[in-house]
Amino acid sequence: MKTECGKVIAANRRRLGLTQAELGAMLNVTAQAVSKWENGNAEPDFATLQRLTEIFGISAEEFFGNKTEEPERASSERETPAPAEPQPKIIIGYCDACNKAIAQNEPYHVYHAARGRGQRIVCGACYEREEASRRQDAYEDERKTFRRSMTVSILIAALVLIIGVAMAIAEKEPLYLVSIAIAAALFMFVSQCFWTSYALGLLLFFCRSFRLPGLIFTLDLDGIVWFITVKLLFGILTALLSALLFGMGLLVSMAVGTVTFPFCFASEIKKLREMRASIS
């Protein structure tokens, strides 16, 4: 059965539109503790009672006298209207960043921790500063990733181009256009590996291992030699097949990358511009 104290806590909590968990977070207690108070199974200590009066915006007399609601007056009763009194400032919590008191009608934000590990409340000004800082960090990380993609892809493409030109000069074959095409395809594919996940995922799809059948041998010298020899041959065959499949995957990924590069590049530039506009 609810006690008078529990009724007051429940009535004022509902009046402010707070849940038991939110009220408990303001008092550094659990929602179960608030439930016990409201159900009359326990009572808060004196310090918590004082904090409750601050949150509810009522006096100690109103709290312990259960005067949260005024009785309705008869419609026939006429009284001279009393001058309006200033509404008390209802404090719902304190900012975890600047320790400023947060009133009921002031902007604030609540961060809910993962796995029910409590929550964090910040005032509107601190929330805006934290959001601006997060947007700035995200923009800087994205810009560094874009620069890194350009640097790595240009270096790889330049290395391949130099090797191709050197081989063309040594063999005296007109392979310059082929070298340029391969270098350009590598540049477009490698750069997309930093921006999107499907470019690299397409290549990883071809990175598969082969399982060759098991071997049966006799436990004598000839059987052991035969087993080692066949095992080495199987290992070489597996390596060749894996290298062949990887080469095919690289060629397919490069071919697809040349088609998707313009769209991915435009999307990355647009993303950087939007992130920059959000922090300006």
C-alpha positions in Angstrom: 0.0 0.0 0.0 1.4 3.4 -0.9 2.4 5.8 1.9 1.8 9.5 1.8 5.4 10.1 0.8 5.2 7.6 -2.0 2.0 9.2 -3.4 3.7 12.6 -3.4 6.7 11.3 -5.3 4.5 9.4 -7.9 2.1 12.4 -8.4 4.9 14.9 -8.9 6.9 12.6 -11.1 3.9 12.1 -13.4 3.3 15.9 -13.3 6.8 16.5 -14.7 6.4 13.8 -17.3 9.4 11.8 -15.9 9.9 8.1 -15.9 11.1 6.3 -12.8 14.5 5.7 -14.6 14.8 9.4 -15.4 14.0 10.5 -11.9 16.4 7.9 -10.5 19.2 9.2 -12.8 18.7 12.7 -11.3 19.0 11.2 -7.8 21.8 8.8 -8.6 19.6 5.8 -7.7 18.0 3.0 -9.7 14.5 2.9 -11.1 13.8 0.1 -8.8 14.5 2.3 -5.8 12.1 4.9 -7.1 9.5 2.2 -7.6 9.9 1.0 -4.0 9.4 4.6 -2.7 6.2 5.0 -4.7 4.9 1.6 -3.6 5.6 2.3 0.1 8.2 -0.5 0.3 11.0 1.9 1.3 11.5 5.6 2.0 14.3 8.0 0.8 16.7 9.5 3.2 16.7 13.1 4.3 19.2 14.3 1.7 17.3 12.6 -1.1 14.0 14.2 0.2 15.6 17.6 0.0 16.8 16.9 -3.6 13.2 15.7 -4.5 11.7 19.0 -3.3 14.2 20.9 -5.5 13.3 18.7 -8.5 9.6 19.0 -8.0 9.7 22.7 -7.2 7.7 22.4 -4.0 8.4 23.2 -0.3 9.0 20.7 2.4 5.6 21.5 3.9 3.9 20.8 0.6 5.9 17.6 0.2 5.1 16.2 3.7 1.6 17.6 3.8 0.7 16.1 0.3 -0.5 19.5 -1.0 0.5 19.0 -4.6 -3.0 19.5 -5.9 -5.5 22.2 -4.8 -9.1 21.1 -4.1 -11.6 22.1 -6.8 -13.7 25.1 -5.7 -17.4 25.1 -6.2 -18.6 26.9 -9.3 -20.8 29.2 -7.3 -17.9 30.4 -5.1 -16.5 33.7 -6.2 -13.3 35.1 -4.9 -11.2 38.0 -5.8 -8.4 36.7 -8.0 -5.0 36.8 -6.2 -2.1 38.4 -8.0 -0.2 35.9 -10.1 2.9 34.6 -8.4 6.1 33.8 -10.3 6.3 30.1 -11.1 9.1 28.3 -9.3 12.1 27.2 -11.4 11.9 23.4 -11.5 15.3 21.9 -11.7 15.4 18.5 -13.5 19.1 17.9 -13.3 22.7 19.2 -13.6 24.8 19.3 -16.7 27.6 16.6 -16.5 29.8 18.9 -18.6 29.6 22.3 -17.0 27.6 21.4 -13.8 25.0 24.0 -14.6 21.5 23.5 -13.2 19.0 22.6 -16.0 15.4 23.9 -15.6 12.4 22.1 -16.9 11.8 24.4 -19.8 15.4 24.7 -20.9 16.9 22.7 -23.7 19.0 19.6 -22.7 20.0 16.2 -24.1 20.3 12.8 -22.5 22.9 10.3 -23.6 21.9 6.7 -22.9 24.9 4.5 -22.2 25.1 1.0 -23.8 24.0 -2.0 -21.9 22.1 -0.1 -19.2 25.2 1.5 -17.7 23.4 4.7 -16.8 22.9 7.9 -18.7 24.5 11.3 -19.1 22.6 14.6 -19.3 24.1 17.9 -20.7 22.6 21.3 -21.2 21.7 22.7 -24.6 24.9 24.8 -24.9 27.2 21.9 -24.0 25.3 19.7 -26.4 25.8 22.1 -29.3 29.6 22.4 -28.5 30.0 18.6 -28.3 28.1 18.0 -31.5 30.2 20.6 -33.3 33.3 19.0 -32.0 32.1 15.5 -33.2 31.3 16.9 -36.6 34.7 18.5 -36.9 36.5 15.3 -35.9 34.4 13.3 -38.3 35.3 15.7 -41.1 39.0 15.6 -40.3 39.0 11.8 -40.3 37.2 11.7 -43.6 39.5 14.2 -45.2 42.6 12.3 -44.0 41.1 9.1 -45.4 40.6 10.8 -48.8 44.2 12.1 -48.9 45.5 8.7 -47.9 43.6 7.1 -50.6 44.9 9.5 -53.2 48.5 9.1 -52.0 48.5 5.3 -51.9 46.7 4.8 -55.2 49.0 7.3 -57.0 52.2 5.6 -55.6 50.9 2.2 -56.7 49.9 3.4 -60.1 53.2 5.2 -60.6 55.2 2.1 -59.6 53.2 -0.1 -62.0 53.6 2.5 -64.8 57.4 2.7 -64.3 57.8 -1.0 -64.3 55.6 -1.3 -67.5 57.6 1.4 -69.3 60.9 -0.2 -68.3 59.7 -3.6 -69.6 58.5 -2.0 -72.8 61.9 -0.3 -73.3 63.8 -3.5 -72.5 61.6 -5.7 -74.8 61.4 -3.0 -77.4 57.6 -3.6 -77.6 55.0 -0.8 -77.8 53.4 -1.6 -74.4 53.1 2.0 -73.2 49.4 2.2 -73.7 48.9 -1.1 -71.9 51.0 0.1 -69.0 49.1 3.4 -68.8 45.7 1.5 -68.8 46.8 -0.9 -66.1 48.2 1.9 -63.9 44.9 3.9 -64.3 42.8 0.9 -63.5 44.8 0.2 -60.4 44.6 3.9 -59.3 40.8 3.8 -59.6 40.4 0.5 -57.8 42.8 1.1 -54.9 41.3 4.6 -54.2 37.8 3.0 -54.0 39.1 0.5 -51.4 39.4 3.4 -49.0 35.9 4.9 -49.8 33.6 1.9 -50.1 33.5 -1.6 -48.8 32.2 -3.4 -51.9 35.4 -2.6 -53.9 37.6 -4.5 -51.5 34.9 -7.1 -50.8 34.8 -8.0 -54.5 38.5 -8.8 -54.5 38.3 -10.7 -51.2 35.5 -12.8 -52.7 38.2 -14.4 -55.0 40.7 -14.9 -52.1 39.7 -18.5 -51.4 41.7 -21.5 -50.2 41.5 -24.9 -51.9 41.1 -28.2 -50.1 42.6 -31.1 -51.8 41.7 -34.7 -50.9 43.4 -36.5 -48.1 46.1 -39.1 -48.6 46.3 -42.7 -47.5 49.8 -44.2 -47.1 51.6 -47.1 -45.4 53.8 -46.6 -42.3 57.0 -47.6 -44.0 59.8 -45.7 -45.6 58.4 -45.9 -49.2 54.9 -44.8 -47.9 56.3 -41.9 -45.9 58.4 -40.7 -48.9 55.4 -41.0 -51.2 53.2 -39.0 -48.7 55.8 -36.2 -48.4 56.2 -36.0 -52.1 52.5 -35.9 -52.9 51.9 -33.4 -50.1 54.5 -31.0 -51.6 53.0 -31.4 -55.0 49.5 -30.7 -53.6 50.9 -27.6 -51.8 52.4 -26.2 -55.0 49.2 -26.9 -56.9 47.1 -25.2 -54.2 49.4 -22.1 -54.3 49.2 -22.0 -58.1 45.4 -22.2 -58.1 45.1 -19.6 -55.3 47.4 -17.2 -57.2 45.4 -17.8 -60.4 42.1 -17.1 -58.7 43.5 -14.0 -57.0 44.8 -12.7 -60.4 41.4 -13.3 -62.0 39.7 -11.5 -59.0 42.1 -8.6 -59.3 41.4 -8.2 -63.0 37.6 -8.4 -62.4 37.8 -5.9 -59.6 39.9 -3.5 -61.6 37.5 -3.7 -64.5 34.5 -3.0 -62.3 36.4 -0.2 -60.5 36.9 1.7 -63.8 33.1 1.8 -64.2 32.2 2.7 -60.6 35.1 5.2 -60.0 33.3 8.3 -61.3 30.2 7.7 -59.2 32.2 6.8 -56.0 34.5 9.8 -56.5 31.6 12.2 -56.9 29.9 10.7 -53.9 33.0 11.1 -51.8 33.5 14.7 -52.8 29.8 15.4 -52.1 30.1 13.8 -48.7 33.2 15.9 -47.8 31.4 19.1 -48.9 28.3 18.3 -46.8 30.4 17.5 -43.7 32.4 20.8 -44.2 29.1 22.8 -44.5 27.8 21.2 -41.3 30.7 22.6 -39.3 30.8 26.1 -40.9 
